[in-house]
Amino acid sequence: MKPISWVGVALIIAGIVILSGKITYTRDAESVAVGPVELVTKRKSAIPPALGAVLLIGGAGLMVMGARRR
């Protein structure tokens, strides 16, 4: 397999994982400091499924390009 095909495979795998909803990230939403005490609100979000779809399509395109290019 050519290197461009390996990149395509990696993108397809990443797209499938993102579409399954297994990857989340946490970010700080609000922070309040009262004297020596600081309160932080954290929000858990998932990566948008549209990004997974774009990675799948891009990976498939790279696989086709790798197969055609000789």
mmCIF file as Biopython writes it, N, C-alpha, C and O atoms, coordinates in Angstrom:
data_model
#
loop_
_atom_site.group_PDB
_atom_site.id
_atom_site.type_symbol
_atom_site.label_atom_id
_atom_site.label_alt_id
_atom_site.label_comp_id
_atom_site.label_asym_id
_atom_site.label_entity_id
_atom_site.label_seq_id
_atom_site.pdbx_PDB_ins_code
_atom_site.Cartn_x
_atom_site.Cartn_y
_atom_site.Cartn_z
_atom_site.occupancy
_atom_site.B_iso_or_equiv
_atom_site.auth_seq_id
_atom_site.auth_asym_id
_atom_site.pdbx_PDB_model_num
ATOM 1   N N  . MET A ? 1  ? 0.841   -1.186 0.000   1.0 0.0 1  A 1 
ATOM 2   C CA . MET A ? 1  ? 0.000   0.000  0.000   1.0 0.0 1  A 1 
ATOM 3   C C  . MET A ? 1  ? 0.879   1.239  0.000   1.0 0.0 1  A 1 
ATOM 4   O O  . MET A ? 1  ? 1.963   1.258  0.582   1.0 0.0 1  A 1 
ATOM 5   N N  . LYS A ? 2  ? 0.391   2.251  -0.656  1.0 0.0 2  A 1 
ATOM 6   C CA . LYS A ? 2  ? 1.107   3.516  -0.721  1.0 0.0 2  A 1 
ATOM 7   C C  . LYS A ? 2  ? 0.830   4.341  0.540   1.0 0.0 2  A 1 
ATOM 8   O O  . LYS A ? 2  ? -0.177  4.124  1.213   1.0 0.0 2  A 1 
ATOM 9   N N  . PRO A ? 3  ? 1.716   5.281  0.859   1.0 0.0 3  A 1 
ATOM 10  C CA . PRO A ? 3  ? 1.523   6.104  2.059   1.0 0.0 3  A 1 
ATOM 11  C C  . PRO A ? 3  ? 0.196   6.872  2.058   1.0 0.0 3  A 1 
ATOM 12  O O  . PRO A ? 3  ? -0.413  7.052  3.112   1.0 0.0 3  A 1 
ATOM 13  N N  . ILE A ? 4  ? -0.248  7.319  0.894   1.0 0.0 4  A 1 
ATOM 14  C CA . ILE A ? 4  ? -1.506  8.064  0.839   1.0 0.0 4  A 1 
ATOM 15  C C  . ILE A ? 4  ? -2.681  7.156  1.221   1.0 0.0 4  A 1 
ATOM 16  O O  . ILE A ? 4  ? -3.668  7.624  1.789   1.0 0.0 4  A 1 
ATOM 17  N N  . SER A ? 5  ? -2.577  5.878  0.914   1.0 0.0 5  A 1 
ATOM 18  C CA . SER A ? 5  ? -3.618  4.928  1.302   1.0 0.0 5  A 1 
ATOM 19  C C  . SER A ? 5  ? -3.618  4.710  2.807   1.0 0.0 5  A 1 
ATOM 20  O O  . SER A ? 5  ? -4.682  4.557  3.407   1.0 0.0 5  A 1 
ATOM 21  N N  . TRP A ? 6  ? -2.441  4.693  3.428   1.0 0.0 6  A 1 
ATOM 22  C CA . TRP A ? 6  ? -2.370  4.544  4.881   1.0 0.0 6  A 1 
ATOM 23  C C  . TRP A ? 6  ? -2.999  5.737  5.584   1.0 0.0 6  A 1 
ATOM 24  O O  . TRP A ? 6  ? -3.676  5.577  6.600   1.0 0.0 6  A 1 
ATOM 25  N N  . VAL A ? 7  ? -2.778  6.927  5.049   1.0 0.0 7  A 1 
ATOM 26  C CA . VAL A ? 7  ? -3.414  8.117  5.623   1.0 0.0 7  A 1 
ATOM 27  C C  . VAL A ? 7  ? -4.932  8.001  5.480   1.0 0.0 7  A 1 
ATOM 28  O O  . VAL A ? 7  ? -5.670  8.358  6.398   1.0 0.0 7  A 1 
ATOM 29  N N  . GLY A ? 8  ? -5.394  7.509  4.348   1.0 0.0 8  A 1 
ATOM 30  C CA . GLY A ? 8  ? -6.824  7.303  4.138   1.0 0.0 8  A 1 
ATOM 31  C C  . GLY A ? 8  ? -7.419  6.330  5.142   1.0 0.0 8  A 1 
ATOM 32  O O  . GLY A ? 8  ? -8.513  6.552  5.661   1.0 0.0 8  A 1 
ATOM 33  N N  . VAL A ? 9  ? -6.688  5.242  5.414   1.0 0.0 9  A 1 
ATOM 34  C CA . VAL A ? 9  ? -7.159  4.268  6.401   1.0 0.0 9  A 1 
ATOM 35  C C  . VAL A ? 9  ? -7.246  4.906  7.783   1.0 0.0 9  A 1 
ATOM 36  O O  . VAL A ? 9  ? -8.211  4.680  8.513   1.0 0.0 9  A 1 
ATOM 37  N N  . ALA A ? 10 ? -6.247  5.697  8.143   1.0 0.0 10 A 1 
ATOM 38  C CA . ALA A ? 10 ? -6.249  6.375  9.445   1.0 0.0 10 A 1 
ATOM 39  C C  . ALA A ? 10 ? -7.434  7.336  9.556   1.0 0.0 10 A 1 
ATOM 40  O O  . ALA A ? 10 ? -8.078  7.403  10.604  1.0 0.0 10 A 1 
ATOM 41  N N  . LEU A ? 11 ? -7.725  8.076  8.490   1.0 0.0 11 A 1 
ATOM 42  C CA . LEU A ? 11 ? -8.857  9.000  8.514   1.0 0.0 11 A 1 
ATOM 43  C C  . LEU A ? 11 ? -10.184 8.258  8.617   1.0 0.0 11 A 1 
ATOM 44  O O  . LEU A ? 11 ? -11.095 8.708  9.311   1.0 0.0 11 A 1 
ATOM 45  N N  . ILE A ? 12 ? -10.297 7.138  7.940   1.0 0.0 12 A 1 
ATOM 46  C CA . ILE A ? 12 ? -11.530 6.345  8.019   1.0 0.0 12 A 1 
ATOM 47  C C  . ILE A ? 12 ? -11.733 5.821  9.443   1.0 0.0 12 A 1 
ATOM 48  O O  . ILE A ? 12 ? -12.846 5.871  9.967   1.0 0.0 12 A 1 
ATOM 49  N N  . ILE A ? 13 ? -10.688 5.329  10.059  1.0 0.0 13 A 1 
ATOM 50  C CA . ILE A ? 13 ? -10.794 4.832  11.437  1.0 0.0 13 A 1 
ATOM 51  C C  . ILE A ? 13 ? -11.169 5.957  12.389  1.0 0.0 13 A 1 
ATOM 52  O O  . ILE A ? 13 ? -12.021 5.775  13.259  1.0 0.0 13 A 1 
ATOM 53  N N  . ALA A ? 14 ? -10.539 7.121  12.232  1.0 0.0 14 A 1 
ATOM 54  C CA . ALA A ? 14 ? -10.870 8.270  13.083  1.0 0.0 14 A 1 
ATOM 55  C C  . ALA A ? 14 ? -12.320 8.695  12.882  1.0 0.0 14 A 1 
ATOM 56  O O  . ALA A ? 14 ? -13.003 9.033  13.849  1.0 0.0 14 A 1 
ATOM 57  N N  . GLY A ? 15 ? -12.791 8.682  11.655  1.0 0.0 15 A 1 
ATOM 58  C CA . GLY A ? 15 ? -14.181 9.047  11.375  1.0 0.0 15 A 1 
ATOM 59  C C  . GLY A ? 15 ? -15.158 8.092  12.019  1.0 0.0 15 A 1 
ATOM 60  O O  . GLY A ? 15 ? -16.182 8.522  12.551  1.0 0.0 15 A 1 
ATOM 61  N N  . ILE A ? 16 ? -14.865 6.799  11.984  1.0 0.0 16 A 1 
ATOM 62  C CA . ILE A ? 16 ? -15.745 5.809  12.603  1.0 0.0 16 A 1 
ATOM 63  C C  . ILE A ? 16 ? -15.786 5.997  14.119  1.0 0.0 16 A 1 
ATOM 64  O O  . ILE A ? 16 ? -16.852 5.918  14.730  1.0 0.0 16 A 1 
ATOM 65  N N  . VAL A ? 17 ? -14.638 6.241  14.714  1.0 0.0 17 A 1 
ATOM 66  C CA . VAL A ? 17 ? -14.588 6.444  16.169  1.0 0.0 17 A 1 
ATOM 67  C C  . VAL A ? 17 ? -15.368 7.695  16.561  1.0 0.0 17 A 1 
ATOM 68  O O  . VAL A ? 17 ? -16.092 7.680  17.556  1.0 0.0 17 A 1 
ATOM 69  N N  . ILE A ? 18 ? -15.234 8.769  15.800  1.0 0.0 18 A 1 
ATOM 70  C CA . ILE A ? 18 ? -15.960 10.003 16.107  1.0 0.0 18 A 1 
ATOM 71  C C  . ILE A ? 18 ? -17.455 9.803  15.930  1.0 0.0 18 A 1 
ATOM 72  O O  . ILE A ? 18 ? -18.237 10.275 16.755  1.0 0.0 18 A 1 
ATOM 73  N N  . LEU A ? 19 ? -17.869 9.117  14.875  1.0 0.0 19 A 1 
ATOM 74  C CA . LEU A ? 19 ? -19.291 8.877  14.658  1.0 0.0 19 A 1 
ATOM 75  C C  . LEU A ? 19 ? -19.900 7.986  15.737  1.0 0.0 19 A 1 
ATOM 76  O O  . LEU A ? 19 ? -21.097 8.078  16.009  1.0 0.0 19 A 1 
ATOM 77  N N  . SER A ? 20 ? -19.095 7.128  16.352  1.0 0.0 20 A 1 
ATOM 78  C CA . SER A ? 20 ? -19.619 6.271  17.410  1.0 0.0 20 A 1 
ATOM 79  C C  . SER A ? 20 ? -19.868 7.057  18.695  1.0 0.0 20 A 1 
ATOM 80  O O  . SER A ? 20 ? -20.567 6.574  19.586  1.0 0.0 20 A 1 
ATOM 81  N N  . GLY A ? 21 ? -19.311 8.254  18.801  1.0 0.0 21 A 1 
ATOM 82  C CA . GLY A ? 21 ? -19.539 9.107  19.966  1.0 0.0 21 A 1 
ATOM 83  C C  . GLY A ? 21 ? -18.689 8.746  21.164  1.0 0.0 21 A 1 
ATOM 84  O O  . GLY A ? 21 ? -19.019 9.127  22.287  1.0 0.0 21 A 1 
ATOM 85  N N  . LYS A ? 22 ? -17.611 8.027  20.957  1.0 0.0 22 A 1 
ATOM 86  C CA . LYS A ? 22 ? -16.767 7.581  22.063  1.0 0.0 22 A 1 
ATOM 87  C C  . LYS A ? 22 ? -15.787 8.662  22.535  1.0 0.0 22 A 1 
ATOM 88  O O  . LYS A ? 22 ? -15.250 8.565  23.639  1.0 0.0 22 A 1 
ATOM 89  N N  . ILE A ? 23 ? -15.553 9.671  21.726  1.0 0.0 23 A 1 
ATOM 90  C CA . ILE A ? 23 ? -14.575 10.694 22.088  1.0 0.0 23 A 1 
ATOM 91  C C  . ILE A ? 23 ? -15.307 11.926 22.605  1.0 0.0 23 A 1 
ATOM 92  O O  . ILE A ? 23 ? -16.134 12.507 21.902  1.0 0.0 23 A 1 
ATOM 93  N N  . THR A ? 24 ? -15.002 12.318 23.826  1.0 0.0 24 A 1 
ATOM 94  C CA . THR A ? 24 ? -15.556 13.535 24.408  1.0 0.0 24 A 1 
ATOM 95  C C  . THR A ? 24 ? -14.401 14.380 24.940  1.0 0.0 24 A 1 
ATOM 96  O O  . THR A ? 24 ? -13.284 13.898 25.125  1.0 0.0 24 A 1 
ATOM 97  N N  . TYR A ? 25 ? -14.702 15.630 25.174  1.0 0.0 25 A 1 
ATOM 98  C CA . TYR A ? 25 ? -13.713 16.511 25.774  1.0 0.0 25 A 1 
ATOM 99  C C  . TYR A ? 25 ? -14.394 17.368 26.828  1.0 0.0 25 A 1 
ATOM 100 O O  . TYR A ? 25 ? -15.601 17.604 26.761  1.0 0.0 25 A 1 
ATOM 101 N N  . THR A ? 26 ? -13.626 17.831 27.795  1.0 0.0 26 A 1 
ATOM 102 C CA . THR A ? 26 ? -14.142 18.638 28.892  1.0 0.0 26 A 1 
ATOM 103 C C  . THR A ? 26 ? -13.533 20.027 28.800  1.0 0.0 26 A 1 
ATOM 104 O O  . THR A ? 26 ? -12.334 20.183 28.571  1.0 0.0 26 A 1 
ATOM 105 N N  . ARG A ? 27 ? -14.378 21.030 28.984  1.0 0.0 27 A 1 
ATOM 106 C CA . ARG A ? 27 ? -13.858 22.406 28.972  1.0 0.0 27 A 1 
ATOM 107 C C  . ARG A ? 27 ? -14.461 23.174 30.135  1.0 0.0 27 A 1 
ATOM 108 O O  . ARG A ? 27 ? -15.562 22.869 30.594  1.0 0.0 27 A 1 
ATOM 109 N N  . ASP A ? 28 ? -13.728 24.170 30.604  1.0 0.0 28 A 1 
ATOM 110 C CA . ASP A ? 28 ? -14.204 25.011 31.694  1.0 0.0 28 A 1 
ATOM 111 C C  . ASP A ? 28 ? -15.239 25.985 31.156  1.0 0.0 28 A 1 
ATOM 112 O O  . ASP A ? 28 ? -14.999 26.672 30.163  1.0 0.0 28 A 1 
ATOM 113 N N  . ALA A ? 29 ? -16.390 26.042 31.814  1.0 0.0 29 A 1 
ATOM 114 C CA . ALA A ? 29 ? -17.452 26.926 31.358  1.0 0.0 29 A 1 
ATOM 115 C C  . ALA A ? 29 ? -17.440 28.242 32.135  1.0 0.0 29 A 1 
ATOM 116 O O  . ALA A ? 29 ? -17.442 29.323 31.547  1.0 0.0 29 A 1 
ATOM 117 N N  . GLU A ? 30 ? -17.429 28.135 33.442  1.0 0.0 30 A 1 
ATOM 118 C CA . GLU A ? 30 ? -17.438 29.339 34.271  1.0 0.0 30 A 1 
ATOM 119 C C  . GLU A ? 30 ? -16.510 29.132 35.448  1.0 0.0 30 A 1 
ATOM 120 O O  . GLU A ? 30 ? -16.300 28.009 35.908  1.0 0.0 30 A 1 
ATOM 121 N N  . SER A ? 31 ? -15.958 30.234 35.927  1.0 0.0 31 A 1 
ATOM 122 C CA . SER A ? 31 ? -15.072 30.181 37.070  1.0 0.0 31 A 1 
ATOM 123 C C  . SER A ? 31 ? -15.406 31.351 37.989  1.0 0.0 31 A 1 
ATOM 124 O O  . SER A ? 31 ? -15.500 32.496 37.548  1.0 0.0 31 A 1 
ATOM 125 N N  . VAL A ? 32 ? -15.587 31.042 39.284  1.0 0.0 32 A 1 
ATOM 126 C CA . VAL A ? 32 ? -15.896 32.079 40.270  1.0 0.0 32 A 1 
ATOM 127 C C  . VAL A ? 32 ? -14.919 31.915 41.426  1.0 0.0 32 A 1 
ATOM 128 O O  . VAL A ? 32 ? -14.771 30.822 41.972  1.0 0.0 32 A 1 
ATOM 129 N N  . ALA A ? 33 ? -14.259 32.995 41.792  1.0 0.0 33 A 1 
ATOM 130 C CA . ALA A ? 33 ? -13.330 32.961 42.920  1.0 0.0 33 A 1 
ATOM 131 C C  . ALA A ? 33 ? -13.927 33.763 44.072  1.0 0.0 33 A 1 
ATOM 132 O O  . ALA A ? 33 ? -14.215 34.952 43.936  1.0 0.0 33 A 1 
ATOM 133 N N  . VAL A ? 34 ? -14.108 33.089 45.208  1.0 0.0 34 A 1 
ATOM 134 C CA . VAL A ? 34 ? -14.619 33.739 46.417  1.0 0.0 34 A 1 
ATOM 135 C C  . VAL A ? 34 ? -13.572 33.523 47.498  1.0 0.0 34 A 1 
ATOM 136 O O  . VAL A ? 34 ? -13.491 32.460 48.114  1.0 0.0 34 A 1 
ATOM 137 N N  . GLY A ? 35 ? -12.784 34.552 47.708  1.0 0.0 35 A 1 
ATOM 138 C CA . GLY A ? 35 ? -11.702 34.436 48.671  1.0 0.0 35 A 1 
ATOM 139 C C  . GLY A ? 35 ? -10.711 33.386 48.217  1.0 0.0 35 A 1 
ATOM 140 O O  . GLY A ? 35 ? -10.275 33.393 47.066  1.0 0.0 35 A 1 
ATOM 141 N N  . PRO A ? 36 ? -10.350 32.474 49.127  1.0 0.0 36 A 1 
ATOM 142 C CA . PRO A ? 36 ? -9.380  31.447 48.754  1.0 0.0 36 A 1 
ATOM 143 C C  . PRO A ? 36 ? -10.008 30.260 47.994  1.0 0.0 36 A 1 
ATOM 144 O O  . PRO A ? 36 ? -9.301  29.350 47.562  1.0 0.0 36 A 1 
ATOM 145 N N  . VAL A ? 37 ? -11.333 30.284 47.841  1.0 0.0 37 A 1 
ATOM 146 C CA . VAL A ? 37 ? -12.032 29.168 47.191  1.0 0.0 37 A 1 
ATOM 147 C C  . VAL A ? 37 ? -12.384 29.557 45.760  1.0 0.0 37 A 1 
ATOM 148 O O  . VAL A ? 37 ? -12.886 30.652 45.505  1.0 0.0 37 A 1 
ATOM 149 N N  . GLU A ? 38 ? -12.112 28.647 44.833  1.0 0.0 38 A 1 
ATOM 150 C CA . GLU A ? 38 ? -12.456 28.886 43.431  1.0 0.0 38 A 1 
ATOM 151 C C  . GLU A ? 38 ? -13.381 27.769 42.956  1.0 0.0 38 A 1 
ATOM 152 O O  . GLU A ? 38 ? -13.070 26.587 43.105  1.0 0.0 38 A 1 
ATOM 153 N N  . LEU A ? 39 ? -14.524 28.157 42.382  1.0 0.0 39 A 1 
ATOM 154 C CA . LEU A ? 39 ? -15.483 27.204 41.847  1.0 0.0 39 A 1 
ATOM 155 C C  . LEU A ? 39 ? -15.403 27.210 40.328  1.0 0.0 39 A 1 
ATOM 156 O O  . LEU A ? 39 ? -15.446 28.267 39.697  1.0 0.0 39 A 1 
ATOM 157 N N  . VAL A ? 40 ? -15.287 26.034 39.753  1.0 0.0 40 A 1 
ATOM 158 C CA . VAL A ? 40 ? -15.168 25.916 38.304  1.0 0.0 40 A 1 
ATOM 159 C C  . VAL A ? 40 ? -16.254 24.964 37.805  1.0 0.0 40 A 1 
ATOM 160 O O  . VAL A ? 40 ? -16.430 23.863 38.326  1.0 0.0 40 A 1 
ATOM 161 N N  . THR A ? 41 ? -16.972 25.418 36.786  1.0 0.0 41 A 1 
ATOM 162 C CA . THR A ? 41 ? -17.975 24.575 36.151  1.0 0.0 41 A 1 
ATOM 163 C C  . THR A ? 41 ? -17.353 23.983 34.897  1.0 0.0 41 A 1 
ATOM 164 O O  . THR A ? 41 ? -16.787 24.704 34.075  1.0 0.0 41 A 1 
ATOM 165 N N  . LYS A ? 42 ? -17.462 22.668 34.756  1.0 0.0 42 A 1 
ATOM 166 C CA . LYS A ? 42 ? -16.901 21.988 33.590  1.0 0.0 42 A 1 
ATOM 167 C C  . LYS A ? 42 ? -18.041 21.414 32.761  1.0 0.0 42 A 1 
ATOM 168 O O  . LYS A ? 42 ? -19.021 20.900 33.299  1.0 0.0 42 A 1 
ATOM 169 N N  . ARG A ? 43 ? -17.897 21.509 31.444  1.0 0.0 43 A 1 
ATOM 170 C CA . ARG A ? 43 ? -18.892 20.961 30.530  1.0 0.0 43 A 1 
ATOM 171 C C  . ARG A ? 43 ? -18.259 19.875 29.684  1.0 0.0 43 A 1 
ATOM 172 O O  . ARG A ? 43 ? -17.159 20.030 29.155  1.0 0.0 43 A 1 
ATOM 173 N N  . LYS A ? 44 ? -18.983 18.773 29.572  1.0 0.0 44 A 1 
ATOM 174 C CA . LYS A ? 44 ? -18.511 17.650 28.767  1.0 0.0 44 A 1 
ATOM 175 C C  . LYS A ? 44 ? -19.231 17.706 27.430  1.0 0.0 44 A 1 
ATOM 176 O O  . LYS A ? 44 ? -20.460 17.766 27.383  1.0 0.0 44 A 1 
ATOM 177 N N  . SER A ? 45 ? -18.479 17.686 26.359  1.0 0.0 45 A 1 
ATOM 178 C CA . SER A ? 45 ? -19.045 17.761 25.016  1.0 0.0 45 A 1 
ATOM 179 C C  . SER A ? 45 ? -18.450 16.672 24.145  1.0 0.0 45 A 1 
ATOM 180 O O  . SER A ? 45 ? -17.344 16.188 24.386  1.0 0.0 45 A 1 
ATOM 181 N N  . ALA A ? 46 ? -19.209 16.301 23.129  1.0 0.0 46 A 1 
ATOM 182 C CA . ALA A ? 46 ? -18.721 15.316 22.159  1.0 0.0 46 A 1 
ATOM 183 C C  . ALA A ? 46 ? -18.278 16.054 20.899  1.0 0.0 46 A 1 
ATOM 184 O O  . ALA A ? 46 ? -18.749 17.154 20.609  1.0 0.0 46 A 1 
ATOM 185 N N  . ILE A ? 47 ? -17.378 15.440 20.166  1.0 0.0 47 A 1 
ATOM 186 C CA . ILE A ? 47 ? -16.943 16.006 18.891  1.0 0.0 47 A 1 
ATOM 187 C C  . ILE A ? 47 ? -18.112 15.886 17.918  1.0 0.0 47 A 1 
ATOM 188 O O  . ILE A ? 47 ? -18.755 14.837 17.873  1.0 0.0 47 A 1 
ATOM 189 N N  . PRO A ? 48 ? -18.406 16.924 17.141  1.0 0.0 48 A 1 
ATOM 190 C CA . PRO A ? 48 ? -19.562 16.881 16.237  1.0 0.0 48 A 1 
ATOM 191 C C  . PRO A ? 48 ? -19.494 15.723 15.238  1.0 0.0 48 A 1 
ATOM 192 O O  . PRO A ? 48 ? -18.439 15.471 14.655  1.0 0.0 48 A 1 
ATOM 193 N N  . PRO A ? 49 ? -20.608 15.019 15.038  1.0 0.0 49 A 1 
ATOM 194 C CA . PRO A ? 49 ? -20.620 13.900 14.094  1.0 0.0 49 A 1 
ATOM 195 C C  . PRO A ? 49 ? -20.311 14.329 12.656  1.0 0.0 49 A 1 
ATOM 196 O O  . PRO A ? 49 ? -19.831 13.521 11.862  1.0 0.0 49 A 1 
ATOM 197 N N  . ALA A ? 50 ? -20.581 15.582 12.320  1.0 0.0 50 A 1 
ATOM 198 C CA . ALA A ? 50 ? -20.287 16.066 10.969  1.0 0.0 50 A 1 
ATOM 199 C C  . ALA A ? 50 ? -18.780 15.947 10.682  1.0 0.0 50 A 1 
ATOM 200 O O  . ALA A ? 50 ? -18.383 15.661 9.552   1.0 0.0 50 A 1 
ATOM 201 N N  . LEU A ? 51 ? -17.957 16.164 11.694  1.0 0.0 51 A 1 
ATOM 202 C CA . LEU A ? 51 ? -16.511 16.024 11.509  1.0 0.0 51 A 1 
ATOM 203 C C  . LEU A ? 51 ? -16.158 14.571 11.201  1.0 0.0 51 A 1 
ATOM 204 O O  . LEU A ? 51 ? -15.294 14.305 10.366  1.0 0.0 51 A 1 
ATOM 205 N N  . GLY A ? 52 ? -16.822 13.636 11.870  1.0 0.0 52 A 1 
ATOM 206 C CA . GLY A ? 52 ? -16.599 12.226 11.584  1.0 0.0 52 A 1 
ATOM 207 C C  . GLY A ? 52 ? -16.974 11.865 10.156  1.0 0.0 52 A 1 
ATOM 208 O O  . GLY A ? 52 ? -16.275 11.095 9.498   1.0 0.0 52 A 1 
ATOM 209 N N  . ALA A ? 53 ? -18.091 12.433 9.676   1.0 0.0 53 A 1 
ATOM 210 C CA . ALA A ? 53 ? -18.522 12.168 8.300   1.0 0.0 53 A 1 
ATOM 211 C C  . ALA A ? 53 ? -17.515 12.736 7.300   1.0 0.0 53 A 1 
ATOM 212 O O  . ALA A ? 53 ? -17.211 12.098 6.292   1.0 0.0 53 A 1 
ATOM 213 N N  . VAL A ? 54 ? -17.000 13.930 7.580   1.0 0.0 54 A 1 
ATOM 214 C CA . VAL A ? 54 ? -16.004 14.542 6.688   1.0 0.0 54 A 1 
ATOM 215 C C  . VAL A ? 54 ? -14.733 13.693 6.657   1.0 0.0 54 A 1 
ATOM 216 O O  . VAL A ? 54 ? -14.144 13.499 5.593   1.0 0.0 54 A 1 
ATOM 217 N N  . LEU A ? 55 ? -14.307 13.189 7.813   1.0 0.0 55 A 1 
ATOM 218 C CA . LEU A ? 55 ? -13.112 12.344 7.854   1.0 0.0 55 A 1 
ATOM 219 C C  . LEU A ? 55 ? -13.327 11.041 7.083   1.0 0.0 55 A 1 
ATOM 220 O O  . LEU A ? 55 ? -12.426 10.574 6.386   1.0 0.0 55 A 1 
ATOM 221 N N  . LEU A ? 56 ? -14.521 10.457 7.208   1.0 0.0 56 A 1 
ATOM 222 C CA . LEU A ? 56 ? -14.815 9.227  6.458   1.0 0.0 56 A 1 
ATOM 223 C C  . LEU A ? 56 ? -14.756 9.470  4.957   1.0 0.0 56 A 1 
ATOM 224 O O  . LEU A ? 56 ? -14.147 8.692  4.224   1.0 0.0 56 A 1 
ATOM 225 N N  . ILE A ? 57 ? -15.381 10.535 4.501   1.0 0.0 57 A 1 
ATOM 226 C CA . ILE A ? 57 ? -15.395 10.842 3.065   1.0 0.0 57 A 1 
ATOM 227 C C  . ILE A ? 57 ? -13.994 11.172 2.574   1.0 0.0 57 A 1 
ATOM 228 O O  . ILE A ? 57 ? -13.586 10.727 1.501   1.0 0.0 57 A 1 
ATOM 229 N N  . GLY A ? 58 ? -13.257 11.955 3.360   1.0 0.0 58 A 1 
ATOM 230 C CA . GLY A ? 58 ? -11.883 12.291 2.972   1.0 0.0 58 A 1 
ATOM 231 C C  . GLY A ? 58 ? -10.988 11.069 2.931   1.0 0.0 58 A 1 
ATOM 232 O O  . GLY A ? 58 ? -10.167 10.932 2.024   1.0 0.0 58 A 1 
ATOM 233 N N  . GLY A ? 59 ? -11.136 10.178 3.903   1.0 0.0 59 A 1 
ATOM 234 C CA . GLY A ? 59 ? -10.351 8.955  3.924   1.0 0.0 59 A 1 
ATOM 235 C C  . GLY A ? 59 ? -10.662 8.053  2.743   1.0 0.0 59 A 1 
ATOM 236 O O  . GLY A ? 59 ? -9.762  7.454  2.153   1.0 0.0 59 A 1 
ATOM 237 N N  . ALA A ? 60 ? -11.944 7.960  2.399   1.0 0.0 60 A 1 
ATOM 238 C CA . ALA A ? 60 ? -12.328 7.157  1.231   1.0 0.0 60 A 1 
ATOM 239 C C  . ALA A ? 60 ? -11.743 7.763  -0.043  1.0 0.0 60 A 1 
ATOM 240 O O  . ALA A ? 60 ? -11.287 7.038  -0.927  1.0 0.0 60 A 1 
ATOM 241 N N  . GLY A ? 61 ? -11.757 9.088  -0.135  1.0 0.0 61 A 1 
ATOM 242 C CA . GLY A ? 61 ? -11.176 9.758  -1.299  1.0 0.0 61 A 1 
ATOM 243 C C  . GLY A ? 61 ? -9.690  9.494  -1.420  1.0 0.0 61 A 1 
ATOM 244 O O  . GLY A ? 61 ? -9.186  9.264  -2.519  1.0 0.0 61 A 1 
ATOM 245 N N  . LEU A ? 62 ? -8.981  9.524  -0.295  1.0 0.0 62 A 1 
ATOM 246 C CA . LEU A ? 62 ? -7.544  9.243  -0.330  1.0 0.0 62 A 1 
ATOM 247 C C  . LEU A ? 62 ? -7.270  7.784  -0.707  1.0 0.0 62 A 1 
ATOM 248 O O  . LEU A ? 62 ? -6.293  7.488  -1.396  1.0 0.0 62 A 1 
ATOM 249 N N  . MET A ? 63 ? -8.135  6.881  -0.251  1.0 0.0 63 A 1 
ATOM 250 C CA . MET A ? 63 ? -7.967  5.464  -0.621  1.0 0.0 63 A 1 
ATOM 251 C C  . MET A ? 63 ? -8.128  5.288  -2.127  1.0 0.0 63 A 1 
ATOM 252 O O  . MET A ? 63 ? -7.375  4.543  -2.754  1.0 0.0 63 A 1 
ATOM 253 N N  . VAL A ? 64 ? -9.117  5.978  -2.708  1.0 0.0 64 A 1 
ATOM 254 C CA . VAL A ? 64 ? -9.344  5.887  -4.164  1.0 0.0 64 A 1 
ATOM 255 C C  . VAL A ? 64 ? -8.156  6.486  -4.911  1.0 0.0 64 A 1 
ATOM 256 O O  . VAL A ? 64 ? -7.688  5.920  -5.899  1.0 0.0 64 A 1 
ATOM 257 N N  . MET A ? 65 ? -7.668  7.642  -4.433  1.0 0.0 65 A 1 
ATOM 258 C CA . MET A ? 65 ? -6.523  8.270  -5.080  1.0 0.0 65 A 1 
ATOM 259 C C  . MET A ? 65 ? -5.292  7.383  -5.007  1.0 0.0 65 A 1 
ATOM 260 O O  . MET A ? 65 ? -4.519  7.310  -5.963  1.0 0.0 65 A 1 
ATOM 261 N N  . GLY A ? 66 ? -5.105  6.710  -3.879  1.0 0.0 66 A 1 
ATOM 262 C CA . GLY A ? 66 ? -3.963  5.828  -3.736  1.0 0.0 66 A 1 
ATOM 263 C C  . GLY A ? 66 ? -4.033  4.617  -4.638  1.0 0.0 66 A 1 
ATOM 264 O O  . GLY A ? 66 ? -3.009  4.117  -5.103  1.0 0.0 66 A 1 
ATOM 265 N N  . ALA A ? 67 ? -5.248  4.144  -4.886  1.0 0.0 67 A 1 
ATOM 266 C CA . ALA A ? 67 ? -5.429  2.983  -5.753  1.0 0.0 67 A 1 
ATOM 267 C C  . ALA A ? 67 ? -5.279  3.350  -7.236  1.0 0.0 67 A 1 
ATOM 268 O O  . ALA A ? 67 ? -4.782  2.554  -8.033  1.0 0.0 67 A 1 
ATOM 269 N N  . ARG A ? 68 ? -5.707  4.542  -7.588  1.0 0.0 68 A 1 
ATOM 270 C CA . ARG A ? 68 ? -5.650  4.981  -8.997  1.0 0.0 68 A 1 
ATOM 271 C C  . ARG A ? 68 ? -4.264  5.419  -9.405  1.0 0.0 68 A 1 
ATOM 272 O O  . ARG A ? 68 ? -3.863  5.226  -10.553 1.0 0.0 68 A 1 
ATOM 273 N N  . ARG A ? 69 ? -3.532  6.000  -8.488  1.0 0.0 69 A 1 
ATOM 274 C CA . ARG A ? 69 ? -2.245  6.603  -8.796  1.0 0.0 69 A 1 
ATOM 275 C C  . ARG A ? 69 ? -1.180  5.526  -8.981  1.0 0.0 69 A 1 
ATOM 276 O O  . ARG A ? 69 ? -0.839  4.831  -8.024  1.0 0.0 69 A 1 
ATOM 277 N N  . ARG A ? 70 ? -0.656  5.378  -10.179 1.0 0.0 70 A 1 
ATOM 278 C CA . ARG A ? 70 ? 0.358   4.349  -10.446 1.0 0.0 70 A 1 
ATOM 279 C C  . ARG A ? 70 ? 1.485   4.891  -11.246 1.0 0.0 70 A 1 
ATOM 280 O O  . ARG A ? 70 ? 2.425   4.162  -11.561 1.0 0.0 70 A 1 
#
